[in-house]
Amino acid sequence: MGSARRDEGWHSAREKELSELVRTASAHCALGEVGQTVRIETTMDEIVDVAAAPSKRASRQCLVEAVWSIRLTPRFDRATSFEIVAPRQGPPN
């Protein structure tokens, strides 16, 4: 039981860290009125798959490319998957 809690704590902490990395990396993408969800698969500290909801908007491709550019920290020491909502943001006015 304690192991499951530690795993949840690890995943939650990495998800929070990854959310911030996605927010920073995608700051230049115009994601619209609501953010876009992106699924990210990792093996240890490497991103191995990125998928965003199908869309014809250029912002989807921008988001996917931004996520691929992320370099994970050594704290990502397990293979796992995350669903991150990239927040609504765009270029400065």
CORPEFEN-V119915 format. One record per backbone hydrogen bond with DSSP energy under -1.0 kcal/mol. NH is the residue of the N-H (numbers start at 1). CO is the residue of the C=O. E is the energy in kcal/mol with one decimal. If there is no record, write none. Layout:
NH_CO_E ; NH_CO_E
//
This chain:
5_1_-1.6 ; 6_2_-2.2 ; 7_3_-2.6 ; 8_4_-2.4 ; 9_5_-2.7 ; 10_6_-2.8 ; 11_7_-2.8 ; 12_8_-2.8 ; 13_9_-2.3 ; 14_10_-2.5 ; 15_11_-2.8 ; 16_12_-2.2 ; 17_13_-2.1 ; 18_14_-3.1 ; 19_15_-2.5 ; 20_16_-1.7 ; 21_17_-2.0 ; 22_18_-2.8 ; 23_19_-2.5 ; 24_20_-2.4 ; 25_21_-2.7 ; 26_22_-2.4 ; 27_24_-1.2 ; 29_26_-2.0 ; 31_29_-1.2 ; 31_89_-2.2 ; 36_86_-1.1 ; 38_84_-3.0 ; 39_51_-3.6 ; 40_82_-2.7 ; 41_49_-2.6 ; 42_80_-3.2 ; 43_46_-2.4 ; 46_43_-1.1 ; 48_41_-2.7 ; 49_41_-1.3 ; 51_39_-2.3 ; 53_37_-1.1 ; 60_57_-1.1 ; 62_58_-2.2 ; 63_59_-2.6 ; 64_60_-2.5 ; 65_61_-2.6 ; 66_62_-2.3 ; 67_63_-2.5 ; 68_64_-2.2 ; 69_65_-1.2 ; 70_67_-1.6 ; 76_73_-2.0 ; 77_75_-1.7 ; 80_42_-1.3 ; 82_40_-2.5 ; 84_38_-2.8 ; 86_36_-3.1
//
